[in-house]
Amino acid sequence: MLFKNWFKINDQRYMDNLSRASAIGLHMVTGTFVGGIFGYYLDDWLGTRPWLTVALLIVGVAAGFKNVYLDTRKLIRDQEREDAEKFGPKDR
C-alpha cells in the first residue's frame, strides 16, 4: 500500500512537470506565430510591407524567449523546493 501511494504521488508530479515542459515549447512557437501574423496583417492594412512583419516577428521571438526563460526558472525553483523537502536544504 505504501508503494502504491508513493507511485501515485510521483506520477502526479511527473505529469505536472511534463505538462509544464511541453508548455515551454508552445510559448516559443505561439509568440513567434502571433508576432508574425499580427505584423503581416498590419503591413497589409497600412501598406508598409515587409517592415512591420519583420519588426513584430522579432518582437514575437523575443517574447517567446522571455516566456521560455520565466517558465524554466519557475520549473527549476519548484524542483529545488521539492528536492529540499525530500533531502533537506543545500549547504550554500
WOCORMO-V281434 format. One record per residue. RES is the residue in one small letter. PHI is phi in whole degrees, 0 to 359 (none if undefined). BURIAL is 1 if it has 24 or more other C-alpha atoms within 12 Angstrom, else 0. D_CENTER is the distance of its C-alpha to the mean C-alpha in Angstrom with 2 decimals. Layout:
RES&PHI&BURIAL&D_CENTER  RES&PHI&BURIAL&D_CENTER
//
This chain:
m&none&0&35.98  l&298&0&34.19  f&297&0&32.42  k&296&0&31.41  n&294&0&29.83  w&298&0&28.02  f&295&0&26.61  k&296&0&25.36  i&295&0&23.58  n&292&0&21.92  d&295&0&21.11  q&294&0&19.35  r&295&0&17.27  y&298&0&16.53  m&294&0&15.43  d&298&0&13.19  n&294&0&11.46  l&294&0&11.48  s&292&0&9.99  r&295&1&6.96  a&295&1&6.81  s&289&0&7.56  a&292&0&5.08  i&299&1&2.60  g&295&0&6.00  l&294&0&6.78  h&298&1&5.05  m&294&1&7.11  v&291&0&9.95  t&292&1&10.35  g&299&1&10.47  t&294&1&13.01  f&297&1&14.81  v&295&1&15.34  g&299&1&16.55  g&293&1&18.84  i&293&1&20.29  f&298&1&20.90  g&295&1&22.57  y&298&1&24.62  y&290&0&26.02  l&293&0&26.80  d&299&0&28.58  d&296&0&30.49  w&288&0&31.52  l&268&0&32.50  g&72&0&33.83  t&250&0&32.00  r&305&0&30.58  p&254&0&28.58  w&294&0&27.78  l&290&1&25.43  t&298&1&23.56  v&295&1&23.02  a&297&0&22.25  l&285&1&19.69  l&294&1&18.10  i&295&1&17.73  v&297&1&16.37  g&296&1&13.76  v&295&1&12.76  a&297&1&12.76  a&295&1&10.63  g&297&1&7.98  f&297&0&8.47  k&297&0&8.56  n&295&1&5.27  v&297&1&4.03  y&298&0&7.09  l&294&0&6.96  d&293&1&4.45  t&293&0&6.52  r&300&0&9.47  k&295&0&9.35  l&296&1&9.27  i&294&0&12.04  r&299&0&13.89  d&295&0&14.11  q&293&0&15.34  e&296&0&17.82  r&296&0&19.08  e&296&0&19.60  d&294&0&21.42  a&295&0&23.50  e&293&0&24.61  k&280&0&25.51  f&246&0&27.16  g&98&0&27.92  p&291&0&26.70  k&284&0&26.49  d&270&0&29.40  r&235&0&28.37
//
